[in-house]
Amino acid sequence: MPDPIRFDIRRHDSLWTLTREDTPEGEYSHLDRATHDAVGRARELQDTGTPAQVFVHAEDKAIQIDIYPEPENPDLADNAAAFTRTAPL
């Protein structure tokens, strides 16, 4: 199995920088946007069979971000029937 493609997000001054294998991919003013883009790119690679990882670097730590989609919520099945009231009020 090939080594995973690594996406890293680091803060430089007032911007967050996204890199792919140490190559700059973009700058963001908000961490959530950088993370969203990195996870999206990693998922696209995963869909083609290429492993990928996303890390956010904060202070002296590297935090790996889960890139897998959330499982379907069973309570929302059947158009959220579990939360629908059928009796008159």
Backbone bond lengths (Angstrom), bond angles and torsions (degrees), N, CA, C in turn:
res aa  C-N    CA-C-N  psi(-1)  N-CA   C-N-CA  omega(-1)  CA-C   N-CA-C  phi
1 M - - - 1.451 - - 1.530 107.97 -
2 P 1.325 117.28 135.26 1.473 119.65 -179.75 1.528 111.59 -69.85
3 D 1.319 115.30 157.59 1.463 119.79 175.30 1.519 109.49 -63.69
4 P 1.325 117.30 143.50 1.473 119.54 179.38 1.527 111.31 -65.77
5 I 1.315 114.95 145.82 1.467 121.03 170.84 1.516 106.15 -70.84
6 R 1.313 116.58 132.08 1.472 120.56 -174.58 1.523 110.27 -108.77
7 F 1.343 114.07 125.05 1.454 121.83 172.33 1.527 107.53 -106.76
8 D 1.328 116.46 131.04 1.467 121.68 179.35 1.516 109.52 -124.90
9 I 1.322 115.17 140.80 1.467 121.60 177.41 1.526 106.68 -121.27
10 R 1.336 114.97 122.92 1.469 121.37 -179.50 1.526 109.43 -133.49
11 R 1.311 114.53 148.68 1.459 119.78 177.75 1.528 109.91 -89.84
12 H 1.322 115.07 130.87 1.462 122.56 174.78 1.520 106.96 -129.21
13 D 1.320 115.66 111.55 1.464 121.88 -175.02 1.530 109.02 57.33
14 S 1.318 118.19 -117.94 1.464 119.52 -176.77 1.529 112.78 -100.73
15 L 1.328 117.84 4.44 1.463 120.75 -177.37 1.523 111.45 -118.67
16 W 1.328 114.93 152.87 1.460 122.19 173.20 1.519 107.27 -99.87
17 T 1.339 116.50 130.22 1.457 121.62 -178.34 1.530 109.44 -108.53
18 L 1.325 114.89 129.19 1.465 121.80 176.06 1.519 107.67 -99.59
19 T 1.342 116.32 127.78 1.461 120.98 175.16 1.518 109.43 -122.65
20 R 1.308 114.19 150.31 1.465 121.94 173.76 1.517 106.29 -119.81
21 E 1.331 116.09 112.83 1.463 120.55 -177.38 1.534 110.40 52.04
22 D 1.329 116.78 45.75 1.464 125.00 178.18 1.525 114.77 69.05
23 T 1.326 117.91 9.81 1.466 121.80 175.49 1.521 108.26 -103.66
24 P 1.341 118.69 124.26 1.470 120.41 -179.04 1.528 112.12 -57.63
25 E 1.328 114.86 134.77 1.465 121.85 179.45 1.522 112.20 -117.23
26 G 1.342 117.73 -17.36 1.452 119.33 179.82 1.518 111.88 167.80
27 E 1.328 114.80 162.92 1.461 122.14 176.18 1.519 108.46 -124.05
28 Y 1.327 115.85 142.83 1.457 122.08 -174.12 1.523 109.62 -136.67
29 S 1.311 116.30 146.10 1.461 120.15 176.76 1.527 111.15 -86.41
30 H 1.334 117.11 -15.71 1.462 121.24 -179.09 1.522 110.16 -127.94
31 L 1.320 116.05 134.53 1.463 121.96 -179.58 1.518 111.68 -61.90
32 D 1.335 117.90 -37.61 1.460 119.12 -177.46 1.521 111.72 -62.99
33 R 1.320 117.55 -36.36 1.473 120.62 179.15 1.528 111.01 -69.21
34 A 1.340 116.60 -41.85 1.463 120.97 177.49 1.521 110.36 -61.92
35 T 1.327 116.48 -42.85 1.461 121.06 -179.98 1.521 110.65 -65.68
36 H 1.324 116.74 -43.53 1.463 121.25 179.05 1.533 110.48 -58.51
37 D 1.330 117.18 -46.68 1.461 120.51 -179.70 1.528 111.40 -65.88
38 A 1.322 117.50 -42.33 1.457 120.98 -179.49 1.532 111.03 -63.45
39 V 1.324 116.78 -44.06 1.466 120.63 179.37 1.526 109.92 -64.74
40 G 1.313 117.78 -40.48 1.465 120.73 177.49 1.516 112.01 -60.68
41 R 1.328 116.67 -43.98 1.471 120.60 178.81 1.523 110.74 -65.79
42 A 1.335 116.37 -40.77 1.465 120.17 179.60 1.529 110.68 -65.09
43 R 1.323 117.41 -39.72 1.471 120.49 179.09 1.530 110.70 -65.59
44 E 1.326 117.15 -38.72 1.466 119.94 177.25 1.523 110.61 -60.57
45 L 1.322 116.22 -42.65 1.466 119.51 177.38 1.527 111.05 -64.52
46 Q 1.338 117.27 -43.72 1.461 121.47 179.09 1.533 110.31 -58.51
47 D 1.327 116.49 -39.07 1.469 120.64 -179.33 1.523 112.14 -64.45
48 T 1.340 117.32 -25.23 1.470 121.12 178.26 1.521 112.10 -93.10
49 G 1.352 116.52 1.33 1.451 120.31 178.65 1.520 114.56 94.14
50 T 1.323 117.32 4.04 1.458 121.38 178.33 1.519 108.83 -96.42
51 P 1.329 118.46 120.23 1.464 119.34 179.50 1.529 111.04 -67.27
52 A 1.327 115.56 149.10 1.467 120.90 -179.42 1.519 109.33 -147.56
53 Q 1.333 115.08 154.47 1.457 122.16 177.40 1.521 108.84 -137.18
54 V 1.344 115.36 150.69 1.464 121.80 176.98 1.522 108.42 -125.58
55 F 1.334 116.03 132.25 1.458 121.91 178.66 1.524 109.66 -129.04
56 V 1.325 116.09 138.36 1.468 122.42 171.22 1.522 106.49 -108.94
57 H 1.313 115.71 128.86 1.462 121.57 -179.61 1.518 108.66 -102.00
58 A 1.319 115.27 120.63 1.461 121.96 179.69 1.520 107.92 -132.89
59 E 1.309 115.54 121.92 1.460 121.74 -176.41 1.520 108.83 53.85
60 D 1.319 118.56 -119.67 1.467 121.30 -177.23 1.520 112.78 -102.26
61 K 1.330 117.83 17.66 1.462 121.12 -175.04 1.524 110.66 -121.33
62 A 1.321 114.97 148.77 1.460 121.92 170.38 1.521 106.42 -115.35
63 I 1.308 116.70 118.72 1.459 122.56 -176.86 1.527 108.08 -106.01
64 Q 1.345 116.12 120.58 1.454 119.61 178.59 1.520 109.46 -80.91
65 I 1.318 115.34 133.02 1.461 122.64 -178.84 1.529 108.90 -96.29
66 D 1.321 116.35 133.70 1.462 122.19 176.62 1.525 108.22 -70.59
67 I 1.324 116.98 122.93 1.467 119.82 -176.82 1.522 113.01 -102.07
68 Y 1.329 116.98 -0.50 1.453 119.14 -177.51 1.522 110.56 -80.36
69 P 1.327 117.71 142.03 1.470 120.54 179.00 1.526 110.66 -62.64
70 E 1.325 115.19 151.90 1.460 119.72 177.21 1.523 109.19 -68.24
71 P 1.344 116.65 142.21 1.465 118.16 176.13 1.527 110.22 -66.46
72 E 1.310 115.67 155.12 1.463 120.26 -179.95 1.518 110.08 -64.12
73 N 1.312 116.21 136.90 1.457 121.86 178.96 1.528 108.57 -80.19
74 P 1.339 118.28 116.63 1.475 119.92 -177.22 1.531 112.51 -63.68
75 D 1.336 117.87 -24.39 1.463 120.05 178.96 1.521 112.01 -69.11
76 L 1.331 116.93 -18.63 1.461 119.97 -179.08 1.523 112.54 -97.81
77 A 1.338 116.75 5.71 1.464 120.84 178.25 1.535 109.99 -66.71
78 D 1.287 115.54 158.85 1.472 122.32 179.03 1.529 111.43 53.15
79 N 1.316 115.30 47.27 1.468 121.23 177.45 1.527 111.38 58.36
80 A 1.333 115.66 41.10 1.474 123.59 177.94 1.521 111.85 60.47
81 A 1.311 116.55 40.46 1.469 121.51 -178.59 1.527 111.72 -58.31
82 A 1.325 118.09 -29.80 1.458 120.91 179.88 1.519 112.25 -64.79
83 F 1.338 117.48 -19.95 1.467 120.88 -178.27 1.525 112.31 -109.19
84 T 1.324 116.45 8.47 1.463 120.43 -177.10 1.528 109.60 -98.97
85 R 1.307 115.85 130.66 1.464 120.50 178.66 1.532 107.95 -98.21
86 T 1.303 115.48 127.11 1.461 118.99 -179.06 1.528 112.32 -102.85
87 A 1.328 117.57 -16.85 1.468 119.80 -179.72 1.535 109.27 -81.30
88 P 1.320 117.32 146.62 1.460 118.91 177.44 1.529 111.05 -66.07
89 L 1.301 115.35 149.70 1.475 120.15 178.80 1.499 111.54 -77.91
